[in-house]
């Protein structure tokens, strides 16, 4: 983390919001972070439509309104989300929609530290796999089943999703951010590619230390030299 990051805390109880803010500053001490605090869901919608953030810390009960509305409408955006909520019965649903972590209330500094560690660590998998990714198509949100992904190609701050159907969709999260929430069957095979190992047919080795992944449909993807051994050990 070299650039200044922006964290938005959406929590309707002032004391809890201030505690999250204080603990987050202590945990992330020395890192360039900007914090914003919002207590109402509509204000959060407005804020997120005008500002780019890197991490959302979200409660699910906001003055009687369901914070899940915010998660569902904004899940195609480029930021990661950590839920901080007493409604732990919604944890599985939240993970299925691609949140990075779910911190149950009441929480400790150590538990919050674990959540931030996941945010700061590129290669991490959730115990509950993400089932859906959300993409925007002509201004509308559409869910894509993770199992329908063939591979992902990095495209700057966005990601290109290549589906088994042959279609291609654009996602607002970077490839690195998506890798954090994908199930373990997805492997980073190149600086620009993440592959669904279910779609791998064989590994092709060329002279000069060049490697390619041959997919079930005949597609070829490059394999980085530093990724080859890891891929070979995982694919059986």
N, C-alpha and C positions, 0 to 999 in steps of 0.2 A: 504494500500500500504506500505509494509515493504521492499520489494526488490527494487533495482534500476530499474526504467523503462526506456525504450528507445523510444523516439518519433522521427519520421522522417517527416520533412517538405519538400514537393515537390512543389515548387513554382518558376516560371521563372523570376518574377520581384523581383530584389534584395531588393528594399526598402520595399516591402510588406512582403517578407520572413523574413527580419530582424525585422519588426514590429510584426509579428506573434511570432517570437522567443522571443522577449522582453516581450510581453504581456503574453505569456505562462509561462515564468519564474516568472513573477510577480504573476500570478494567482496560480501557483503551488509552490509558495515559501515554502521552508522548506521540500519539498518532494524530494527524491533522483531521479533525472531525468537526463538522457543523451539525448542531442539533436544532430541530424544530419540534414544538409540542402543540398538539391539537386535541380538543376534547369532544368535538361533534363530527359525526360521520359526513354530513354534507359539506362542512368546511374542509374535511380531508379530501373529498372528491374534487372540490374546487382547487385546493392546493396542488394536488397531484396532476391536475390538468394543466397547471401553469409552471410547475417546477420539476426538475429531474432530481431524484434521490437515489441512493445506493442501497438503503436498507429501511424497511418498514417494521416497526415494533407495534403490533396491533392487538388490542383487546377485542373480545368478541361481543361484549355487552356494553354498548355506548349509549348511555341515557335511555335504556330500554330498546334501542335499535340494534339490529344484528350486524356486528362488524364483518360477518362473512360476506355481506353485500359488497363491501369494499374489496375484499380479497377476490371475489368472483369477477368483478368488473375491471379490476386492475391487474389480473394475473398475467396478462399478455405484455405488461410493461417490463422494462429492463431491470428493475430492482428486485432484491431478494426480500423475503418476508419471514419474520419470526413472530409467532403468536404467543402472547402472554395472557393467559386466561384461566379462570376457575372452571370453565366449561370443558373439562378434559374429555367428556364424552364426544366432543367434536374433533378430537385429535386425529383420528384415522381419516376422517373426511378431509381435514386440512392438509394432511400429508399427501393424500391422493391428488390434491389440486396443486401440489408443488411447493408447499412452504418448506423453508430450510429447517425449522425446528419448532417445537411446541413446548413452551415453558409453563407448567401448571402453577397457578397461584394456590397458596402463598409460595414464593420462590426465595431462594437464597442467592447470595452473591456468587457462590461457586456454580450454581446451576445456570445462572445468567452468563457466567464466564464460559461455560461449556458451549452455550449457544453462539456466543461471539467467536469462539474458536472454530466452530463449523463455518462461520461466515468468512473467516480469514484463511481457511484451509481450502485449497483448490480441489484436492482429491478426497472427497468424502461422500459416503453413501448413507441414505436414510435407512433405518430399520424397517420402515413402512414405505415401500416403493411408490413413487409418483405414478399415477395411472393416466393422467391427462395433461396435455399442454394446451394452452389457449392461444389462438392466433386471431388477428383481426383481418376480416375479409370484407372489403367495401364498407368499413365503419362498423361492422357487426362482429361480435365475438363468436368464435366457433371452437369447439373442443376437438382436439386430435388425440386419439388413444396412443399412448406411448408404445404399445405393442405393435402399432402400425408403422413405426419409424424404421427405416432401413439404415440411414446414416444421417449425420448432421455435418454441415460444412460451415465453418466460421466465415462471417462476412462483416468484418469490422466490429461494431458494437451490436450487430444483429447476428442471427443464425438462420441458415437455410435448412429447412426440414425436408428431407427426401423420403417419401412414403412408399410403402410396398405397392400401392396402387399406381405408382408412376407420377403422382402429383408432387408438386413442390410448394411449400408454404414458408412464409417469413415470420420469424419469431423475434420479439423485442429484446429478449435477453441475449447476452453474448454467449459464445460457445462455452467459455469457462464457467459462467453462471449456471448454464443448463447442466453441465457435467456434475455440479454439486448436488443436484436434486434427482438425477436419473438413477434407475435401478442398476445393480452391479453388473448386469449382462451387457452394459454399454462400456466400451473401452476406447480410451483416447489412443488412436493409432498414428496420429500425425499432428503437428501443431495446428492444422486446419481441419481435421476430421475426427469425428467420434462415430464409432461403428457399433451397431447392434450385432453382437456375436452370433445371434440366431440366424443372421443373414450371411454369415461367412461360409464359403464353400471350401476354399483352400488358400494357402499362402504361397505366392510365387516368388522364387528367388532368382535374381538375375546376376550376371557378372558385374563386378565393380561394387558389390554391396548394395544393390538396389532391390527393394522389396515391394511387392504389391499384394493387396488383398483382393481375391477373386470372390465376388458375391454370387449368391445363388442364381441371380438373373444374368450373370456374365459381366456385370459392371466391375471396373477396376478402380481401386483407390490406392494412393501411395501410402506406404508404411515408413515412418521415420526410423532411421537407424537406431536411435535410442529407445524406440518403442517396440522393436521387433522381438527381443527376448521376452519381454513381459507379455506381449500378445501371444507368442508361441506357447508360453507356459500356461496361459489361461485357456487357450482354445484346444479342446480335445474332441 
